[in-house]
Amino acid sequence: MIEAIGLDADDTLWENETFFRVTEGEFAALLGDHADGADIAGRLLDVERANLARYGFGIKGFMLSMVQTAIELTDGRIDGRAIGRILELGQDMLAHPVDLLPGVPQALDALEGRRLILITKGDLMDQERKIAASGLADRFDAVEILADKTPESYARVLFRAGVAADRFAMAGNSMKSDVLPVVELGGQGIFIPHGMAWALEHADAPDHPRAHRLDSIADLPALVERLEARDA
């Protein structure tokens, strides 16, 4: 019996990565006199990777990484107006409306009555804003905003919920964050790919009976029923 279902937020319930890629394009245009777009994107990704331990996940860390990348690419010659524009790009992201992905309300309707836990990661204030703006908060029995999604952080979530790992299923768009740690703990990991994925979230799918892939969140309720029937 699956006692609790975890759901990721960004790019599982609502759009997120699209806004990062649009902003990245505007950032590349801003620095177009100093490097070509591919070089700028690659440098930014390297800076983001190095800064994850400092700033964590989210828009604010992305803003700081853009500023650092701009300073490095221009050898410190970037002017204050350009830095101001980078900050504006990040602030626009922080104020962007929350757009639910197709099938989300219907899937949550079909899962009504089950114990649902929203498990996301990133900047606390921004995640709280998006959860409130989504109108979905009341659909969940608990909300967990984590600094990162690791087996240890999931174990703490399950301890607080009083749920054993083998009675837990987690669904999300990141193989690295939503599937692999949960499978390692002994739970069911359900991958629901989004059209866009951040390069730092890529991971190979495991060949494991507790790792699953769906085309759409609309298929999640039926998969949960099949898993319970299989284990009955």
C-alpha positions as CSV (number, residue, x, y, z in Angstrom):
1,M,0.0,0.0,0.0
2,I,1.3,3.4,-0.9
3,E,0.7,5.6,2.1
4,A,2.0,8.9,0.7
5,I,2.8,10.4,-2.7
6,G,5.3,13.1,-3.1
7,L,5.1,15.6,-5.9
8,D,7.7,17.9,-7.2
9,A,6.7,21.5,-8.0
10,D,8.8,23.3,-10.7
11,D,8.2,21.7,-14.1
12,T,6.1,19.0,-12.6
13,L,3.1,21.1,-11.5
14,W,3.9,24.4,-13.1
15,E,6.3,25.9,-15.7
16,N,9.7,27.0,-14.5
17,E,12.7,26.1,-16.7
18,T,11.2,27.9,-19.7
19,F,11.7,31.2,-17.8
20,F,15.3,30.4,-17.0
21,R,16.1,29.7,-20.7
22,V,14.3,32.9,-21.9
23,T,16.3,34.9,-19.3
24,E,19.5,33.1,-20.4
25,G,18.9,34.2,-24.0
26,E,18.4,37.9,-22.9
27,F,21.6,37.6,-20.8
28,A,23.5,36.3,-23.8
29,A,22.2,39.1,-26.0
30,L,23.4,41.6,-23.3
31,L,26.9,40.2,-23.5
32,G,26.9,39.6,-27.2
33,D,29.8,42.0,-27.9
34,H,32.1,39.9,-25.6
35,A,31.4,36.3,-26.7
36,D,29.0,34.2,-28.7
37,G,25.8,32.7,-27.3
38,A,27.1,29.2,-26.8
39,D,30.2,30.4,-25.0
40,I,28.2,32.6,-22.7
41,A,25.8,29.7,-21.9
42,G,28.6,27.3,-21.2
43,R,30.4,29.8,-19.0
44,L,27.2,30.6,-17.1
45,L,26.6,26.9,-16.5
46,D,30.1,26.4,-15.2
47,V,29.6,29.3,-12.8
48,E,26.2,28.0,-11.7
49,R,27.7,24.5,-11.0
50,A,30.5,26.0,-8.9
51,N,28.1,28.3,-7.0
52,L,25.5,25.6,-6.0
53,A,27.3,24.9,-2.8
54,R,27.3,28.7,-2.0
55,Y,23.9,29.9,-3.1
56,G,21.8,26.7,-3.5
57,F,19.1,26.3,-6.1
58,G,16.8,29.1,-7.4
59,I,16.5,32.4,-9.1
60,K,18.6,34.4,-6.7
61,G,21.6,32.1,-7.1
62,F,21.0,32.3,-10.9
63,M,21.1,36.2,-10.7
64,L,24.4,36.1,-8.8
65,S,25.8,33.6,-11.2
66,M,24.8,35.9,-14.1
67,V,26.5,38.8,-12.5
68,Q,29.7,36.8,-11.8
69,T,29.7,35.5,-15.4
70,A,29.3,39.0,-16.8
71,I,32.2,40.3,-14.7
72,E,34.5,37.4,-15.7
73,L,33.6,37.6,-19.5
74,T,34.3,41.3,-19.6
75,D,37.4,41.2,-17.4
76,G,35.6,43.5,-15.0
77,R,34.7,46.1,-17.5
78,I,30.9,45.6,-17.5
79,D,29.2,48.8,-16.5
80,G,26.7,49.5,-13.8
81,R,23.8,49.8,-16.2
82,A,24.4,46.3,-17.5
83,I,24.6,44.9,-14.0
84,G,21.3,46.7,-13.3
85,R,19.7,45.0,-16.3
86,I,20.9,41.6,-15.1
87,L,19.2,42.3,-11.8
88,E,16.0,43.4,-13.5
89,L,16.0,40.1,-15.5
90,G,16.1,38.1,-12.2
91,Q,13.5,40.3,-10.6
92,D,11.2,39.8,-13.6
93,M,11.6,36.0,-13.0
94,L,10.7,36.4,-9.3
95,A,7.5,38.2,-10.2
96,H,6.4,35.9,-13.1
97,P,2.9,34.4,-12.8
98,V,2.6,30.7,-12.0
99,D,1.3,28.7,-15.0
100,L,0.0,25.2,-14.2
101,L,1.1,22.5,-16.6
102,P,-1.6,20.6,-18.6
103,G,-3.3,17.8,-16.7
104,V,-2.3,18.9,-13.2
105,P,-5.7,19.8,-11.8
106,Q,-7.2,16.6,-13.2
107,A,-4.5,14.4,-11.8
108,L,-4.8,16.0,-8.3
109,D,-8.6,15.5,-8.5
110,A,-8.0,11.8,-9.2
111,L,-5.6,11.6,-6.3
112,E,-8.0,13.3,-3.9
113,G,-8.2,11.4,-0.6
114,R,-4.7,10.2,-0.8
115,R,-1.9,11.6,1.3
116,L,0.0,14.1,-0.9
117,I,3.2,15.9,0.0
118,L,4.6,18.7,-2.1
119,I,8.4,18.3,-2.0
120,T,10.3,21.1,-3.8
121,K,13.7,22.6,-3.5
122,G,15.2,26.1,-3.9
123,D,14.9,29.5,-2.4
124,L,12.4,29.5,0.5
125,M,10.7,32.8,-0.3
126,D,10.3,32.2,-4.0
127,Q,9.0,28.7,-3.5
128,E,6.5,29.9,-1.0
129,R,5.4,32.6,-3.4
130,K,4.9,30.1,-6.2
131,I,3.0,27.6,-4.0
132,A,0.7,30.4,-2.8
133,A,0.2,31.7,-6.4
134,S,-0.5,28.3,-7.8
135,G,-3.7,27.8,-5.8
136,L,-2.7,24.2,-5.0
137,A,-1.5,24.5,-1.4
138,D,-4.8,23.1,0.0
139,R,-4.4,20.0,-2.2
140,F,-1.5,18.8,-0.1
141,D,-1.3,17.4,3.4
142,A,2.2,18.8,3.9
143,V,4.7,21.1,2.0
144,E,8.4,20.5,2.2
145,I,10.9,23.1,0.8
146,L,14.4,21.5,0.8
147,A,17.8,23.0,0.1
148,D,18.5,19.9,-2.0
149,K,16.9,16.6,-2.7
150,T,19.2,13.8,-1.4
151,P,18.4,10.4,0.1
152,E,19.1,12.0,3.5
153,S,16.7,14.9,3.0
154,Y,14.0,12.5,1.7
155,A,14.6,10.3,4.8
156,R,14.0,13.3,7.0
157,V,10.8,14.2,5.1
158,L,9.5,10.6,5.6
159,F,10.5,10.6,9.2
160,R,8.4,13.7,9.8
161,A,5.5,12.2,7.9
162,G,5.8,8.9,9.7
163,V,5.9,7.0,6.4
164,A,8.2,4.1,5.6
165,A,10.2,4.4,2.4
166,D,8.7,1.3,0.9
167,R,5.2,2.9,1.2
168,F,6.2,6.1,-0.5
169,A,6.1,7.2,-4.2
170,M,7.7,10.3,-5.5
171,A,6.9,11.9,-8.9
172,G,8.8,14.6,-10.7
173,N,10.6,15.8,-13.8
174,S,14.1,15.3,-12.5
175,M,15.7,11.9,-12.6
176,K,18.5,13.1,-10.4
177,S,16.4,14.7,-7.8
178,D,13.0,13.1,-7.8
179,V,13.7,9.5,-8.8
180,L,17.2,8.2,-7.9
181,P,17.3,9.3,-4.2
182,V,13.9,7.8,-3.6
183,V,14.7,4.5,-5.3
184,E,17.9,4.4,-3.2
185,L,15.8,4.7,-0.1
186,G,13.5,1.9,-1.1
187,G,10.6,3.9,-2.5
188,Q,9.0,4.2,-5.9
189,G,10.5,6.9,-8.1
190,I,8.3,8.2,-11.0
191,F,9.9,10.3,-13.8
192,I,7.6,12.7,-15.6
193,P,9.8,14.5,-18.1
194,H,9.3,18.1,-19.0
195,G,10.1,19.6,-22.4
196,M,13.1,21.5,-21.0
197,A,15.5,20.2,-18.4
198,W,18.4,22.0,-16.7
199,A,21.7,20.4,-17.6
200,L,22.7,20.0,-13.9
201,E,19.6,17.9,-13.3
202,H,20.4,15.3,-15.9
203,A,21.0,11.7,-14.8
204,D,20.7,8.3,-16.5
205,A,17.6,6.3,-15.8
206,P,18.3,3.2,-13.6
207,D,17.3,-0.3,-14.6
208,H,15.3,-0.9,-11.5
209,P,11.7,-2.2,-10.9
210,R,11.0,0.8,-8.6
211,A,11.9,3.3,-11.2
212,H,9.1,4.3,-13.6
213,R,8.5,6.8,-16.4
214,L,5.3,8.4,-17.5
215,D,4.5,10.6,-20.5
216,S,2.2,12.9,-18.5
217,I,1.1,13.6,-14.9
218,A,-2.3,12.6,-16.0
219,D,-1.1,9.0,-16.0
220,L,0.0,9.1,-12.3
221,P,-3.2,8.0,-10.6
222,A,-3.4,4.9,-12.8
223,L,0.2,4.0,-12.1
224,V,-0.3,4.3,-8.4
225,E,-3.3,1.9,-8.6
226,R,-1.2,-0.5,-10.7
227,L,1.6,-0.5,-8.2
228,E,-0.8,-1.2,-5.3
229,A,-2.5,-4.0,-7.2
230,R,0.9,-5.5,-8.1
231,D,1.9,-5.6,-4.4
232,A,-1.4,-6.7,-3.0
